[in-house]
Amino acid sequence: MFARLTTINTRPERVDEGIAIYKKSVIPAAKSQKGFVAAYLLVDRPTGKGMSVTFWKTEEDALANERSHYYQEQLVKYLDLLVGATIREGYEVAVKG
């Protein structure tokens, strides 16, 4: 399994808007992607920092949806909320509990 971690920063007063976008738009879109397993959104309300963690069957599945522009289409949904740059990282899931 492979995990993609995307870190974003928003204004603290707009965290709920970001959560709503994730629930109503990002999750449904992710479910239509080949190899999608699960997604979690972590937030620190006082700072506006958020981390999206998505899980994919393989690294190739995660990379394929970046090549198809799925990933970029999801980030565009947050343009009005973002403060600073986003950070994308990928990891092999070495242990699952």
C-alpha positions in Angstrom: 0.0 0.0 0.0 1.1 3.6 -0.6 0.2 6.8 1.2 0.2 10.3 -0.2 0.4 13.2 2.3 -0.6 16.7 1.2 0.0 19.5 3.7 -1.9 22.8 3.3 -2.4 26.0 5.3 -5.5 28.0 5.4 -6.7 30.9 7.5 -8.0 29.4 10.8 -11.4 31.0 10.3 -11.8 29.1 7.0 -11.0 25.6 8.3 -14.6 24.5 8.2 -14.9 25.5 4.6 -11.9 23.2 3.8 -13.5 20.3 5.7 -16.7 20.7 3.8 -14.9 20.7 0.4 -13.1 17.5 1.4 -16.3 15.8 2.5 -18.5 16.9 -0.3 -16.1 16.9 -3.3 -12.6 15.4 -2.7 -13.8 12.1 -1.1 -16.4 11.3 -3.8 -13.9 12.1 -6.5 -11.2 9.9 -4.9 -13.6 7.0 -4.7 -13.8 7.0 -8.5 -10.0 6.6 -8.8 -8.4 3.2 -9.6 -6.6 1.8 -6.5 -8.1 4.2 -4.0 -8.3 2.7 -0.5 -9.1 5.4 2.0 -8.6 9.1 2.9 -8.3 11.1 6.1 -8.2 14.8 6.7 -6.3 16.0 9.8 -6.7 19.7 10.9 -5.2 22.0 13.5 -8.0 24.5 13.8 -6.0 27.2 15.7 -3.3 27.4 13.0 -5.3 26.5 9.9 -2.8 23.7 9.0 -4.3 20.6 7.4 -3.0 17.3 6.2 -4.8 15.1 3.7 -3.6 11.4 3.8 -4.9 9.2 1.0 -4.1 5.5 0.7 -3.7 3.7 -2.6 -3.2 0.0 -3.4 0.1 0.8 -5.1 2.4 3.7 -5.7 1.6 3.4 -9.4 -2.1 4.0 -8.7 -1.2 7.2 -6.8 1.1 8.4 -9.5 -1.4 7.6 -12.3 -4.1 9.9 -10.9 -1.5 12.7 -10.8 -0.7 12.1 -14.4 -4.4 12.2 -15.2 -4.6 15.6 -13.4 -7.1 14.2 -10.8 -4.7 15.4 -8.0 -4.3 18.9 -9.4 -8.1 19.2 -9.9 -8.6 18.5 -6.1 -6.0 21.2 -5.2 -7.7 23.8 -7.3 -10.8 23.4 -5.1 -8.8 25.0 -2.3 -7.2 27.9 -4.1 -9.4 30.5 -2.4 -8.5 29.1 1.0 -4.8 28.5 0.7 -2.1 30.5 2.5 1.3 29.6 1.2 2.4 26.6 -0.8 1.2 23.0 -0.5 3.6 20.1 0.1 3.0 16.7 -1.4 4.9 13.6 -0.1 4.5 9.9 -0.8 5.3 7.0 1.5 5.2 3.2 1.4 2.9 1.9 4.1 5.4 -0.4 5.9 3.0 -1.5 8.8 -0.7 -1.5 8.9 -2.4 -2.0 12.3 
